[in-house]
Amino acid sequence: MRVGEITRIVVGPDDQVNHLVRKINAAKGEIVVLEVPVSTRVTDSGANLRLLKFYAERAGKELYLATDLPEVLARAAEHGVQIYTPEKALETVRRSETRRAQRQFRPRWYHLLGLPLLIVAIAVYTLYAPEPVKVVLIPTVRPYQGSFQVPLSELKLETIEAQFTLGHQLAASGRATQGVAHAKGRVIFFNDSADPVQVPAGTVVATAGDVRYQTTASVRVPGRQPEFFHDIPVGVRAGQAEVGVRAVEPGTEGNVATGRITKVPAFPELKVVNPEPVTGGAERTLTVVTEEDLAALKDQLARLAAEQAEAELKLAAGEGRELLLATLDREFSQIQLTPKPGEQAGTAQGKAMVRASCQGVDRKELSSYLTQLVLDELDKIGETLATPVELVSLRLEPEGRLFCQVEAIARPVLFPVKLAKMVTGLPLDEASAALAALENISSVEIEAGERKRMPLFYQFIQVEITSPTEEAVSGGV
């Protein structure tokens, strides 16, 4: 780090807290000035300013804010961020140079006079100084649960996409009949005209209900002829001719009773009738696909797509990203339903290609942000975290905020020097009892060798604060 050097960072409207923290850590000088020409999302939040100050101090740098915006100046003053002026920067540089000069020790001849005394003191300390006493403390723990609303502007959103195919089938529910045999019989043509009529094979005759038949052979129907009784004319008789017929369509519809075939569309001068029943037509029942079957199949594919889309997106997101399921969107990029309505089939088959997308946030970034919020809250009551923060639930609110529920194990903040001073000179059992009586300590172990009492000076008492055991953490939960 270069002492006295000033690093200036211009804060843009789209900058995030984590981006600025990286820039502060990378700054070569120990003075960092954030220049804010316009209002930004980072400087609009007091929590963000505190975070920037915290990370700057942790990196050993002094943070200043340079701006002409009154609201930003007021917010910076409220949260302890220094306002940059050339005078303040010069004062900081001078302090840095002074500290540096103090650290640059240059020995003189008279310093050598104290060297023998120093050697003697070190020897005496080595021979007669008491062994340090080690005190191992395990703090008490308690379950912590909290909820926070995190603005999306504080996080980097990423679109996660997935594409997959799925198939499904549904039993067909339609029924249809199919003729398998044609009805057959005979008809008689009657000709009332004087001239004969030639009826070719394939001539159509029909019932009143328009069930149609075709003649199976060509036939000549003679004209009318007079009738005589003892050579005396008594009337006129129509010409007649009989021929076989076959139903045009197979099935039972062609089976009709005597006298039902009465029409000859191609020969209006003729009359026709079947003198006996027409029989032999047969049919079978088929299972067919209906429009309703295909609609239900498409609904089933949509439901399956909704279920599988979430799983596919979680797989695409991996362990490092958290999905905002409220933004999940899916659509069929391609869908195929077979067979067509009315076609014979036992099942309707469906196959679809689905495209899904969803917004996601970096889990590590979100966890870091939530951890800082939890630490700030626990710091107000003298506690800190004993275990990492665990995200329990995540919900996107309509106003563009993430509602996060978290849980963790909290423990009190202990000060080793203060605890060491508390037990100086005490007998070991009294020292152990005094520490165990503190409500924020669950276990005390003193490693003193053959000593019966604690050292008189706290510098010889080494206090070690260890993490709670898994049993203790489980008990806290």
Secondary structure as GFF3:
##gff-version 3
##sequence-region A 1 477
A	DSSP	beta_strand	2	10	.	.	.	ID=ss1
A	DSSP	alpha_helix	17	26	.	.	.	ID=ss2
A	DSSP	beta_strand	29	36	.	.	.	ID=ss3
A	DSSP	alpha_helix	46	58	.	.	.	ID=ss4
A	DSSP	beta_strand	62	67	.	.	.	ID=ss5
A	DSSP	alpha_helix	70	78	.	.	.	ID=ss6
A	DSSP	beta_strand	82	83	.	.	.	ID=ss7
A	DSSP	alpha_helix	86	103	.	.	.	ID=ss8
A	DSSP	three_ten_helix	109	114	.	.	.	ID=ss9
A	DSSP	alpha_helix	115	128	.	.	.	ID=ss10
A	DSSP	beta_strand	133	139	.	.	.	ID=ss11
A	DSSP	beta_strand	142	151	.	.	.	ID=ss12
A	DSSP	three_ten_helix	152	154	.	.	.	ID=ss13
A	DSSP	beta_strand	157	171	.	.	.	ID=ss14
A	DSSP	beta_strand	174	181	.	.	.	ID=ss15
A	DSSP	beta_strand	184	191	.	.	.	ID=ss16
A	DSSP	beta_strand	197	199	.	.	.	ID=ss17
A	DSSP	beta_strand	204	207	.	.	.	ID=ss18
A	DSSP	beta_strand	212	215	.	.	.	ID=ss19
A	DSSP	beta_strand	219	221	.	.	.	ID=ss20
A	DSSP	beta_strand	225	229	.	.	.	ID=ss21
A	DSSP	beta_strand	232	237	.	.	.	ID=ss22
A	DSSP	beta_strand	239	247	.	.	.	ID=ss23
A	DSSP	three_ten_helix	252	254	.	.	.	ID=ss24
A	DSSP	beta_strand	261	263	.	.	.	ID=ss25
A	DSSP	beta_strand	270	273	.	.	.	ID=ss26
A	DSSP	beta_strand	282	288	.	.	.	ID=ss27
A	DSSP	alpha_helix	291	317	.	.	.	ID=ss28
A	DSSP	beta_strand	321	338	.	.	.	ID=ss29
A	DSSP	beta_strand	347	362	.	.	.	ID=ss30
A	DSSP	alpha_helix	363	379	.	.	.	ID=ss31
A	DSSP	beta_strand	383	385	.	.	.	ID=ss32
A	DSSP	beta_strand	390	396	.	.	.	ID=ss33
A	DSSP	beta_strand	401	412	.	.	.	ID=ss34
A	DSSP	alpha_helix	416	422	.	.	.	ID=ss35
A	DSSP	alpha_helix	428	436	.	.	.	ID=ss36
A	DSSP	beta_strand	441	447	.	.	.	ID=ss37
A	DSSP	three_ten_helix	458	460	.	.	.	ID=ss38
A	DSSP	beta_strand	461	465	.	.	.	ID=ss39
A	DSSP	alpha_helix	470	476	.	.	.	ID=ss40
###
